[in-house]
Amino acid sequence: MGTINAALRLVGIALFSLLVCIATPAQRPPDNVAGDWIIYSTNVEDGQVVVKHVQIAQFGSQITGHFDGPNQSGAIEGEVHGHRIRFSTVTRNVLHFGGDIFGDTITGSYGIHGRRASWEAIRTTASSQDYPTGTVLSGMPMLVPTPPPAPAPAPPPAPAPTDAAQAQAAQAAAPPDTTAQSSSAPAPAPQTPEQLQALVAPIALYPDSLVAQVLAAASYPEQISFADYWVSQNKNLTGEALAQAADQQPWDSSVKAITQFPTVLHTLASNLTWTSSLGEAFHNQEADVMAAIQVMRAKAKAAGALA
């Protein structure tokens, strides 16, 4: 009997140890993912690499923040369990991201409209960075992609004409084909002088040459984001060496020029919503944007802030 009891005790200890080992991974605290991340994702349509940007705020295992992509931007909601992360964008077309966390990098796959592709992300700034205007950090209802409308049933085939006269009459009676007509999207409403002045305020006091480069580069937010990461990884390059190395990159000349001003470049990359708005305003209202800059300079001069 003593031998049986001892054997049962050993079995019980082994089972308890096994349960502890199984439970431990589930109780692992979530990794810290707070901060500013640049996402390099594969386009589900053509396989091209697309640069996106997400700023994450973390509250335990729950995460919220702001997402910026080339075609849409909005809030995010998700969670972190151990080394795993998942989040979805609260945007017109919802993106679902999932992946494994390795310190300051994340790799995984994302889905949109039932199709999936790979993505990688690199953390570039501290979690205490200011969020751009419009960032949503509270819970929001998730949006569900609207399914495409069902195709209309094909009309029954018209009876074959018995002679040329009937064919001509049927053709004349048929309604005009409007499928080839394309409706152009309405142009965005122009911004008011006050809105433009607020938009250009952060750059109005830059020298003219730098203002010109910033306005031109603002039309390429994805290149700005990549250039900011590239500069952070090549801090040993300065001056002419930096200019020569940047010239080898496939960026617009204005983006290459701003690599000589890392602080300005980082400001643009850290606020892609504002940067995109600045580029669009310059493209659509160039004269009004330049006038707004002069107004802000005049105000600064009147206040004694500009000699």
N, C-alpha and C positions, 0 to 999 in steps of 0.2 A: 504493500500500500504506500509506503514511504517513497519507493522508487517512482510510482505512478504520479503521486502528488508533485514530486520534483520535476518530472517530465512536463506535467501540465503547467507548472510555474514557468518553465523555460519557454514553452509555446506561447504563453500569455505575454511574456516579456518581448519575444520576437514580434508578435502581432502589434504590440504597442509601439515598438520602435518603427515598424513599417508604416503605421498610421501617422506617426510624427513626421517621418520623411516625406510622406505624400502630402501632408498638410502644409509643410514649410513653404514650398513654392507659391501656394495660393496666398499665403500671408506676407509675401515679400512686399515691402513698401514700393510705391510707384516711383519710377525714375523722374528726375526733375527735367522738364521740357520747356520751362518758362523762358521766353526770350524771343529773339528775332531770327527767323529761319528763311533761307533761300531754298526754294524747291526747284529741282530739275526733273521734269516729268516727260515721259514719252507720249506724244500725241496719239490718241487711239485711232485717228483717221489716217495719218500718213507716216507715223513713226518718227517724226522730227522731235528734237528736244525743245521743250518750252520752259521758260524761266518764270516762276511764280514767287510769291512772297507771302509769308504768314507770320503774324505776331501772336504769341501764345501767352495767356495768363493762366496760372495753375492754382487750383484750390484743392489740395489733397489729391484725390484721383480724378477729379473733374477738371476739364480745361475749357476755356472760352478764348476768344480773341478776334482777330481781324484777318481776312484773306484778301489778297490782291492778285488778280490774274490779268492776262492781256485782254480778255473780253468781259470780265465781270469781277465784282468785289462785294464783300459782305462779311457778316459775322461767321464764326465757327462754333460748334459744340462737339464735345467728345470726352474721352476718358483715357486714363493710363492705368494699366495693370502690370506691375513689375516692369519688364523690359518691352512690353507691347503697348502700342498707341493706336487709337482709332479716333477719327473725327470726321464730321461732315460739314460742308459749307451751307450757310443759310443764304443761298443765292438763287437766281432765276433757274439755272441748271445746276442741280445739286451734285457735288463731287464727294465721294466717300473714300477717305484715305485710311489705310491700315499699314502698319509696319513694325519693325524691330528697332529699338533704340540702342545705339552704341555711343554713349557719351554725347558728343556734339554732332553726331550724324544719325540719320534715320534712313532705312531702306525698306521698301515694301512695294505694294501695288495700290492703285486707286481705280475706282469704277465710276462710270457715267453712262446712263441709259443702257445698263446691262452689259457694257463692254469694259474690259479691264486692261491696264497697262502698268508699267513699272514707274517708280519715282524714287528719288533720293533727296535728302535735305541736309543742309549744313547750317549750324547755329552760328550767327555772326556777331550778335551783340548781347549785352547783359539783360536780364529780365526786368531791370528797373527802368529801361528806356521808355520815354514818353510815347504814348500811342498817338497816331494821327487823328485829326478831326474826323468824327464819324464812326470811330471804333465802338463796337457794342460789346460790353463785358457782362451783360446779364442774360438770363435765359430767354430764348426766342423760339417760337414754334418752328419745327423743321418743315421745309417746303418739299413737296413731292413733285418730281418732274411730271408735267402734263403729258399723257400719252398722245401720240399723233392721231388725228382724226381718221376714221375708217374711210377708205377710198369709196367714192360714189360709184354705184353700180353703172356698168356700161349701158348706154341706150341700146334698144333692140335695133338690129340692122334694118336699114330702109329697104323697101322692096326695089328690086332691080327695075329700072325704067324699060319700057317696051320699045322706045325709039328715042332718037336724039332730041326731039322736042320735049318729051317728058323729062329727060335728064336735065335739060336746061332749066325747065320750070322748077324742078326739085332743088337745084342748086341756088336759084334766085330766092326761093322761099326759106332756105336754111338760115338760122340765125348766124350773125357774124361770129367768128372764132376769136374769143378774147383771151385764150390761154397764153398767147404769145406776148400780150401786153404786160409790161412790167411797171409796177408802181414804185416810184422812187421814194425812199424814206424822207420825211420832212427834215429840213436842216435844223440843227439845234438852235434854240432861241439865243440871241446874243446876250452876253452878260452886261450888266449895267456898269457905268464908270465906278461906282462904289464897290461893286463886287470885284472888278478887275484890280482896283487899288489894294484891296485886302489880299488878293491872290499874289500880286507882285511885291508886296511889302517885304518879304524875307530877302529879296535879291535886289531891291531898288537901289541900295547904296553901294552895290558892287561897282567896280570900274566898268566903263562901257564895254571894253573888250571881253570881260568875263561875263557880263550880262548877255552879250550876244551869243556866247558859247553855251550858256545855261539854257537860254530860250530855244536854241536849236537842238540841244541834247535832250530836252524834256520830251521831245517827240519819240524818244527811244527808251522808254522806262525799263524794258527787259535788258537792254545793253547796259544801262546805268547800274542795274542790280548786279549783273555779272562783273562789270568793271570794278565795282566797289569791293566785291569779294576778291577779285584778282589783285587789287592794290593791297588789301589786308594780308594776302599771302606773299607779297613781294615788297615788304617794308624796307628791305635792304637797297632797293633801287630808288634813286633820287635824280633830279635834274635831267641832264641829257641822257643818261642811261635809262631812266624811267621813260622818257619820251620815245627813245628808240625801241624799247621793249613793247610799249603800248602801241606803237605804230605797226607792229607785226600782228596785232589782234584784228579780228574781222568786225570792227565797230565803226560807227560813223566818226568822221574827223572831229566833230564837236565833243563826242564822248571821250575820244583819245585826249583831247586838249584838257579836259577837266580832270584827268588823272593827275595833273600837276597841282591840283588843289584838293587833296584828300578829304579835308573837312567839308568842303562844298559838295563833293561827290557823295560823301556819306550822308549828308543832309538830304540830298535828292533820293538816294537809295532807301533811306529809312522812312520816307513819307511818299510812297509811290502814288497814292491817291492824289495828293496835292501836285506831285510832279506831272502826272498824266493830265490833270486839269490845266496846268500851266502850258503844257505842250499843245493841247487842243485849243486853248484860248489864243495862243500865238499863231496857230495855223489858221484859225477862223477870223480873228480880229487883230491882225498884226499892228495896224496903226493905232487902234484903241489901247492895246497893251503898252506900246511905247509911250503913248500919252499918259497912261496911268503911272508909269515909272517916273515921268517928269513931274507929275503932280506930287507923288510921294517924296521926291527929292526936294521939291519946293517947300513942302511941309516940314521936312527935316531941317532945311536951311533956316526957315523961319523960327524953328524951335532951338536953333543954335547947335544942332547935332551934325551939321554938314557945313564945312568951310568952302 
